[in-house]
Amino acid sequence: MLVRRFFPAPFGPFGRTAADAFLDESLRRAVGARRPSAPVRALVESGMRLRARRNRRAHADPGYRPDLPPVVRDLA
């Protein structure tokens, strides 16, 4: 799967499992992905909630400027 390429070799299988945790059941069946275990799904959900909380706090600062990579910065 494409997601494996974005992770270092030892973490490739976890990256695929974590990516599968983002899919809902119908999409998971359509692409033939396995259903991740409950701990993996909980870890992914907790990580996303933590990221959302961090982003909310960062955006509460009026001087906040996201540090975007040059490729994304050039699109704006």
Stockholm file with secondary structure:
# STOCKHOLM 1.0

chainA/1-76         MLVRRFFPAPFGPFGRTAADAFLDESLRRAVGARRPSAPVRALVESGMRLRARRNRRAHADPGYRPDLPPVVRDLA
#=GR chainA/1-76 SS CGGGGGSCGGGHHHHHHHHHHTSCHHHHHHHTCCCCCHHHHHHHHHHHHHHHHHHHHHHHSTTCCCCCCHHHHTTC
#=GC SS_cons        CGGGGGSCGGGHHHHHHHHHHTSCHHHHHHHTCCCCCHHHHHHHHHHHHHHHHHHHHHHHSTTCCCCCCHHHHTTC
//
